[in-house]
């Protein structure tokens, strides 16, 4: 079982246009679709399509269209009651693959709701191989909530009731607050993209991607190594068209996808994380976990709007994986936030 937490879920409406988006113009939609959304929900959707057992934990009330959408997708869930329905997000998809997203902030939660989410995750973790904490936090939720939640799950593990691993995929203040609490709050897997690595290190995200595309993965490996040194089990750094780099205490690997015609980047990172977990559940080693992550991510990019990949969309054979030389010990590692 994999348990996903989506603290700020959404109902995602995708509008596909017949031509380019023009500000201030009237457009005709070629098609529309509505899906349950939020990063943890996206991970659950991909895992469910791959035939892996998954449970989505999220805030939600009886009658919420989001919960009905989860039912339609066959995804099991535990919903914690809140003061209102989930937010709505709109994705405008152009024929060339350009996507424009309009995301609502989401409702504010009471302390009771947050405590109920924490208790539900800790309880669900007792039967889980992985707990995945993904996405933004709603307005008013403390930025260090993920850090506290990681420690709550780990505290239960000390009591012998939980043996699961923890993956985190978030950004901005929640990510920085999590890093500030390493090693106590360090997850077993952290999945930053280039923007999030830049937030952690002060590097330039575009420079990280362009360097990796040109064959220089040193800056990414150095950043990932620093995270591993501070307690993170593995760093899966996704780099757009440059593929992804996996850094662990044992080594580092770089994977690049085959040729892809991009139609939408929505859900690509979530699909990469799900692909990694699919391979891990199958008992595959680090290089193959990375191969599956990149294959699932590139499959998502090739699909329109918020469509997420199933096994038939994924071509692991098109992904090239190569081990990377260890970064010399005297190579400076980027600075990361420290606990205050």
ChimeraX attribute file (.defattr): number of C-alpha atoms within 10 A of each C-alpha:
attribute: neighborCount
match mode: 1-to-1
recipient: residues
	/A:1	17
	/A:2	25
	/A:3	27
	/A:4	30
	/A:5	29
	/A:6	25
	/A:7	25
	/A:8	26
	/A:9	31
	/A:10	25
	/A:11	22
	/A:12	23
	/A:13	21
	/A:14	24
	/A:15	22
	/A:16	21
	/A:17	17
	/A:18	14
	/A:19	14
	/A:20	13
	/A:21	17
	/A:22	8
	/A:23	7
	/A:24	6
	/A:25	6
	/A:26	8
	/A:27	13
	/A:28	10
	/A:29	15
	/A:30	13
	/A:31	11
	/A:32	14
	/A:33	13
	/A:34	17
	/A:35	21
	/A:36	25
	/A:37	27
	/A:38	25
	/A:39	28
	/A:40	27
	/A:41	29
	/A:42	29
	/A:43	31
	/A:44	32
	/A:45	29
	/A:46	27
	/A:47	25
	/A:48	19
	/A:49	17
	/A:50	16
	/A:51	12
	/A:52	17
	/A:53	15
	/A:54	22
	/A:55	22
	/A:56	26
	/A:57	28
	/A:58	26
	/A:59	25
	/A:60	22
	/A:61	17
	/A:62	13
	/A:63	9
	/A:64	13
	/A:65	17
	/A:66	24
	/A:67	24
	/A:68	13
	/A:69	16
	/A:70	20
	/A:71	13
	/A:72	11
	/A:73	14
	/A:74	12
	/A:75	19
	/A:76	17
	/A:77	20
	/A:78	18
	/A:79	17
	/A:80	18
	/A:81	17
	/A:82	20
	/A:83	13
	/A:84	14
	/A:85	21
	/A:86	24
	/A:87	18
	/A:88	19
	/A:89	20
	/A:90	17
	/A:91	21
	/A:92	20
	/A:93	29
	/A:94	22
	/A:95	17
	/A:96	12
	/A:97	20
	/A:98	16
	/A:99	21
	/A:100	17
	/A:101	14
	/A:102	12
	/A:103	13
	/A:104	12
	/A:105	15
	/A:106	20
	/A:107	17
	/A:108	16
	/A:109	19
	/A:110	13
	/A:111	10
	/A:112	12
	/A:113	16
	/A:114	17
	/A:115	13
	/A:116	17
	/A:117	23
	/A:118	21
	/A:119	15
	/A:120	17
	/A:121	25
	/A:122	23
	/A:123	15
	/A:124	21
	/A:125	26
	/A:126	19
	/A:127	16
	/A:128	22
	/A:129	16
	/A:130	22
	/A:131	30
	/A:132	28
	/A:133	25
	/A:134	26
	/A:135	22
	/A:136	23
	/A:137	23
	/A:138	16
	/A:139	13
	/A:140	10
	/A:141	17
	/A:142	14
	/A:143	19
	/A:144	19
	/A:145	16
	/A:146	23
	/A:147	24
	/A:148	18
	/A:149	19
	/A:150	23
	/A:151	17
	/A:152	16
	/A:153	25
	/A:154	23
	/A:155	14
	/A:156	16
	/A:157	17
	/A:158	10
	/A:159	9
	/A:160	10
	/A:161	16
	/A:162	20
	/A:163	18
	/A:164	19
	/A:165	20
	/A:166	24
	/A:167	23
	/A:168	26
	/A:169	24
	/A:170	21
	/A:171	22
	/A:172	13
	/A:173	15
	/A:174	21
	/A:175	25
	/A:176	21
	/A:177	22
	/A:178	27
	/A:179	25
	/A:180	20
	/A:181	19
	/A:182	20
	/A:183	17
	/A:184	18
	/A:185	23
	/A:186	25
	/A:187	29
	/A:188	19
	/A:189	22
	/A:190	25
	/A:191	24
	/A:192	23
	/A:193	22
	/A:194	22
	/A:195	20
	/A:196	21
	/A:197	25
	/A:198	19
	/A:199	20
	/A:200	22
	/A:201	19
	/A:202	13
	/A:203	19
	/A:204	13
	/A:205	18
	/A:206	13
	/A:207	13
	/A:208	22
	/A:209	25
	/A:210	16
	/A:211	16
	/A:212	23
	/A:213	16
	/A:214	9
	/A:215	11
	/A:216	13
	/A:217	23
	/A:218	18
	/A:219	20
	/A:220	26
	/A:221	27
	/A:222	20
	/A:223	23
	/A:224	29
	/A:225	24
	/A:226	19
	/A:227	26
	/A:228	23
	/A:229	13
	/A:230	18
	/A:231	17
	/A:232	25
	/A:233	19
	/A:234	25
	/A:235	26
	/A:236	25
	/A:237	26
	/A:238	29
	/A:239	26
	/A:240	21
	/A:241	19
	/A:242	21
	/A:243	26
	/A:244	28
	/A:245	28
	/A:246	27
	/A:247	28
	/A:248	21
	/A:249	14
	/A:250	8
	/A:251	17
	/A:252	24
	/A:253	23
	/A:254	24
	/A:255	25
	/A:256	24
	/A:257	25
	/A:258	16
	/A:259	11
	/A:260	11
	/A:261	12
	/A:262	18
	/A:263	19
	/A:264	25
	/A:265	21
	/A:266	24
	/A:267	24
	/A:268	28
	/A:269	28
	/A:270	27
	/A:271	31
	/A:272	30
	/A:273	32
	/A:274	28
	/A:275	29
	/A:276	25
	/A:277	25
	/A:278	21
	/A:279	19
	/A:280	16
	/A:281	15
	/A:282	10
	/A:283	11
	/A:284	15
	/A:285	10
	/A:286	20
	/A:287	22
	/A:288	20
	/A:289	24
	/A:290	35
	/A:291	32
	/A:292	29
	/A:293	33
	/A:294	39
	/A:295	29
	/A:296	31
	/A:297	31
	/A:298	32
	/A:299	27
	/A:300	30
	/A:301	27
	/A:302	21
	/A:303	21
	/A:304	21
	/A:305	28
	/A:306	26
	/A:307	21
	/A:308	24
	/A:309	26
	/A:310	18
	/A:311	15
	/A:312	9
	/A:313	15
	/A:314	18
	/A:315	17
	/A:316	20
	/A:317	11
	/A:318	14
	/A:319	20
	/A:320	17
	/A:321	19
	/A:322	13
	/A:323	13
	/A:324	16
	/A:325	12
	/A:326	14
	/A:327	17
	/A:328	9
	/A:329	8
	/A:330	6
	/A:331	10
	/A:332	12
	/A:333	18
	/A:334	19
	/A:335	13
	/A:336	18
	/A:337	16
	/A:338	14
	/A:339	12
	/A:340	5
